[in-house]
Amino acid sequence: MSALLLRNEGGVLHITLNRPEQRNAMSMEMVRELRAALAAAEADGSTRVVVLRGAGGHFCAGGDLADMARARAAGDGRAALLEVSAAFGELCVAFSRTGLATVAVLEGTVMGGGFGLACVADVAIAASTAVFRLPETSLGVVPAQIAAFLVERLGYSDAKRLAVTGAKLDAQAALDLGLVHEVHANSALPNALDKALQQILQCAPGAVAQTKALLARARREEAAALVADAATVFVDATLGPEGIEGTTAFLSKRKPKWAPQ
């Protein structure tokens, strides 16, 4: 059985983590399939949004401890564990850097690495019954590969607090912290996802990718250092096909070609 279920519809790739018996714990197979699915979506020229969710009422219970135990018992356990950890880190980086819009639908258990994937998503929509946990330190390990994304999403102070307390949060607390952007009853999640997708698909895909790249730089660079590059990005976009189509559509009181008609 594949570790993922994939469905591409109307420019939206729906990826469902498909290990419900393990609450979708992240195995190496799942990591590899996620990297491959994202790379294929980036290359196909038609996918504009990636939606991540989990099967069986849970998002993701973090790293697969059985996978880690097998790696530790391998001939060179240290090298095997390094490979497992780095592979998940590279997955998080790939999702954080993609020019595609990303949406996470968070239900049930959102733990460890799953917590990290929630932090990476552009839009995080949670069920009111979702439970967020960062248990690594209570297990004697470290939230190593998600540390940068915890700080990025939550800020240094809250990231540190949650990590050193092995935190457990309900959906409202996650919303208050800015970990998620919306909380809805389970029955309302499909409508909330549809609304978010409709909003994203009104936006030009190239402009979304360029905006994400510029915002990523703005996290680390002073505003003054970005002025010239930002001006170039703006002018190139304005004079490019999307800018021309968008302004023409606005003046003509019609939808641009990239928006669902």
C-alpha positions as CSV (number, residue, x, y, z in Angstrom):
1,M,0.0,0.0,0.0
2,S,1.3,3.4,-0.9
3,A,2.1,5.7,1.9
4,L,0.2,8.5,0.1
5,L,-3.1,8.9,-1.7
6,L,-2.9,11.5,-4.5
7,R,-5.7,13.3,-6.3
8,N,-5.2,16.2,-8.7
9,E,-8.2,18.2,-9.5
10,G,-8.5,21.6,-11.0
11,G,-4.9,22.5,-10.4
12,V,-5.0,21.3,-6.8
13,L,-2.9,18.3,-5.7
14,H,-4.6,16.7,-2.7
15,I,-2.0,14.6,-0.8
16,T,-3.3,12.3,1.9
17,L,-0.9,10.7,4.3
18,N,-2.0,7.1,4.2
19,R,-0.8,5.2,7.2
20,P,-4.0,5.5,9.4
21,E,-3.1,2.5,11.7
22,Q,0.1,4.4,12.7
23,R,-1.8,7.8,12.9
24,N,0.2,8.6,9.7
25,A,3.6,8.5,11.4
26,M,6.3,9.6,9.0
27,S,8.2,6.6,7.5
28,M,11.1,6.9,5.1
29,E,8.9,5.6,2.4
30,M,6.4,8.4,3.1
31,V,9.2,11.0,3.1
32,R,10.4,9.8,-0.3
33,E,6.9,9.7,-1.7
34,L,6.2,13.3,-0.5
35,R,9.4,14.6,-2.0
36,A,8.5,12.9,-5.3
37,A,4.9,14.1,-5.3
38,L,6.0,17.7,-4.6
39,A,8.7,17.6,-7.3
40,A,6.2,16.2,-9.9
41,A,3.7,18.9,-9.0
42,E,6.3,21.7,-9.4
43,A,7.3,20.3,-12.8
44,D,3.9,19.6,-14.4
45,G,3.0,23.2,-15.2
46,S,-0.6,22.8,-14.1
47,T,-0.6,22.2,-10.3
48,R,-1.0,25.5,-8.4
49,V,-1.9,24.3,-4.8
50,V,-0.8,21.4,-2.7
51,V,-3.2,20.3,0.1
52,L,-1.8,18.1,2.8
53,R,-4.0,16.0,5.2
54,G,-4.0,12.7,6.9
55,A,-6.2,9.6,6.5
56,G,-8.2,8.1,9.4
57,G,-8.9,11.3,11.3
58,H,-5.3,12.1,12.2
59,F,-2.8,14.4,10.4
60,C,0.6,13.0,11.5
61,A,2.0,11.5,14.6
62,G,5.6,12.6,13.8
63,G,8.4,10.3,12.9
64,D,7.9,6.6,12.8
65,L,9.6,5.2,15.9
66,A,9.7,1.7,14.5
67,D,11.6,3.1,11.4
68,M,14.0,4.8,13.8
69,A,14.5,1.7,15.8
70,R,15.4,-0.3,12.7
71,A,17.8,2.4,11.6
72,R,19.4,2.4,15.1
73,A,19.8,-1.4,14.9
74,A,21.4,-1.3,11.4
75,G,25.1,-2.1,10.9
76,D,26.0,1.6,11.1
77,G,23.1,2.9,13.2
78,R,24.5,6.4,13.4
79,A,24.8,6.8,9.7
80,A,21.3,5.4,9.2
81,L,19.8,7.7,11.7
82,L,21.6,10.7,10.1
83,E,20.0,9.7,6.8
84,V,16.5,9.5,8.3
85,S,16.8,12.8,10.1
86,A,18.3,14.6,7.1
87,A,15.7,13.2,4.7
88,F,12.8,14.6,6.8
89,G,14.6,18.0,7.2
90,E,15.1,18.2,3.4
91,L,11.3,17.4,3.0
92,C,10.4,20.3,5.3
93,V,12.8,22.6,3.4
94,A,11.3,21.6,0.1
95,F,7.8,22.4,1.2
96,S,8.9,25.6,2.8
97,R,10.6,26.8,-0.5
98,T,8.1,25.6,-3.0
99,G,6.6,28.3,-5.2
100,L,3.2,26.4,-5.1
101,A,0.7,27.5,-2.5
102,T,0.4,24.9,0.3
103,V,-2.5,24.2,2.6
104,A,-2.6,21.8,5.6
105,V,-5.8,20.4,6.9
106,L,-5.1,19.4,10.5
107,E,-7.2,16.8,12.3
108,G,-6.7,14.6,15.3
109,T,-3.0,14.1,16.2
110,V,-0.6,16.7,15.0
111,M,2.7,15.7,16.7
112,G,6.4,16.2,16.3
113,G,7.2,16.2,12.6
114,G,3.5,16.7,11.8
115,F,3.7,19.8,14.0
116,G,6.6,20.9,11.8
117,L,4.7,20.3,8.6
118,A,1.8,22.4,10.0
119,C,4.4,25.3,10.6
120,V,5.6,25.0,7.0
121,A,2.2,25.3,5.3
122,D,1.1,28.7,3.8
123,V,-2.4,28.1,5.2
124,A,-3.1,25.9,8.2
125,I,-6.8,25.0,8.8
126,A,-7.5,23.0,11.9
127,A,-10.4,21.0,13.2
128,S,-11.6,22.1,16.6
129,T,-10.8,18.6,18.0
130,A,-7.2,18.6,16.7
131,V,-4.4,18.2,19.4
132,F,-0.9,19.6,18.8
133,R,2.0,18.0,20.6
134,L,5.7,18.6,20.6
135,P,6.9,15.6,22.7
136,E,10.5,15.2,21.6
137,T,12.2,16.4,24.8
138,S,9.9,14.3,27.0
139,L,11.2,11.3,24.9
140,G,14.8,12.2,25.4
141,V,15.2,13.4,21.8
142,V,15.3,16.8,20.1
143,P,12.9,18.5,17.6
144,A,15.9,19.0,15.5
145,Q,14.7,19.3,11.9
146,I,11.6,21.4,12.7
147,A,13.4,23.8,15.1
148,A,13.9,26.5,12.4
149,F,10.2,26.3,11.3
150,L,9.0,26.5,14.9
151,V,10.9,29.7,15.4
152,E,9.7,31.1,12.1
153,R,6.0,30.4,12.8
154,L,5.8,31.0,16.5
155,G,8.7,33.3,17.3
156,Y,11.7,32.3,19.5
157,S,10.1,32.7,22.9
158,D,7.0,30.5,22.2
159,A,9.0,28.0,20.3
160,K,11.4,27.6,23.2
161,R,8.6,27.4,25.7
162,L,6.8,24.7,23.8
163,A,9.9,22.7,23.2
164,V,11.2,22.7,26.8
165,T,7.7,21.8,28.2
166,G,6.9,19.0,25.7
167,A,3.8,21.0,25.0
168,K,0.3,19.7,24.3
169,L,-2.1,22.3,22.8
170,D,-5.7,22.2,21.7
171,A,-6.9,23.9,18.5
172,Q,-7.8,27.2,20.1
173,A,-4.4,27.5,21.8
174,A,-2.8,26.8,18.4
175,L,-4.9,29.5,16.8
176,D,-4.0,32.0,19.6
177,L,-0.3,31.3,19.0
178,G,-0.5,31.7,15.3
179,L,0.4,28.1,14.6
180,V,-2.8,27.7,12.6
181,H,-4.8,30.3,10.8
182,E,-8.4,29.0,11.1
183,V,-10.3,26.6,13.4
184,H,-13.5,24.9,12.4
185,A,-15.8,22.1,13.5
186,N,-14.9,18.9,11.8
187,S,-18.1,19.0,9.7
188,A,-17.2,22.5,8.4
189,L,-13.6,21.6,7.3
190,P,-14.6,20.8,3.6
191,N,-16.3,24.2,3.2
192,A,-13.3,26.0,4.9
193,L,-10.9,24.2,2.6
194,D,-13.0,25.0,-0.5
195,K,-13.1,28.7,0.5
196,A,-9.3,28.8,0.9
197,L,-8.7,27.1,-2.4
198,Q,-11.1,29.5,-4.2
199,Q,-9.2,32.5,-2.8
200,I,-5.8,31.1,-3.7
201,L,-6.9,30.2,-7.3
202,Q,-8.0,33.8,-7.9
203,C,-4.3,34.8,-7.6
204,A,-1.8,34.4,-10.4
205,P,0.5,31.4,-9.9
206,G,3.7,33.2,-11.0
207,A,2.9,36.1,-8.7
208,V,2.2,33.8,-5.8
209,A,5.6,32.1,-6.3
210,Q,7.5,35.4,-6.6
211,T,5.7,36.8,-3.5
212,K,6.6,33.7,-1.5
213,A,10.2,34.0,-2.5
214,L,10.4,37.7,-1.7
215,L,8.7,37.2,1.7
216,A,11.2,34.4,2.5
217,R,14.0,36.9,1.9
218,A,12.2,39.6,4.0
219,R,12.4,37.4,7.0
220,R,16.2,37.6,7.1
221,E,17.2,40.8,5.2
222,E,16.7,44.4,6.1
223,A,14.0,46.3,4.1
224,A,16.6,48.7,2.7
225,A,18.6,45.9,1.3
226,L,15.5,44.6,-0.6
227,V,14.5,47.9,-2.3
228,A,16.3,47.4,-5.6
229,D,15.5,43.7,-6.0
230,A,11.8,44.3,-4.9
231,A,11.5,47.0,-7.6
232,T,12.9,44.7,-10.2
233,V,10.5,41.9,-9.2
234,F,7.6,44.4,-9.2
235,V,8.4,45.8,-12.7
236,D,9.0,42.4,-14.2
237,A,5.7,41.2,-12.9
238,T,3.8,44.3,-14.0
239,L,5.2,44.1,-17.5
240,G,4.9,40.3,-17.7
241,P,2.0,38.3,-19.1
242,E,0.3,37.8,-15.7
243,G,0.5,41.6,-14.9
244,I,-0.8,42.5,-18.3
245,E,-3.6,40.0,-18.1
246,G,-4.5,40.9,-14.5
247,T,-4.8,44.6,-15.1
248,T,-6.6,44.1,-18.5
249,A,-9.1,41.8,-16.8
250,F,-9.7,44.3,-14.0
251,L,-10.3,47.1,-16.4
252,S,-12.6,44.9,-18.5
253,K,-14.5,43.8,-15.4
254,R,-13.8,40.1,-16.1
255,K,-11.9,37.4,-14.3
256,P,-8.3,36.8,-15.3
257,K,-7.5,33.7,-17.3
258,W,-5.9,31.9,-14.3
259,A,-9.0,32.2,-12.1
260,P,-11.7,29.6,-12.2
261,Q,-14.4,30.9,-14.6
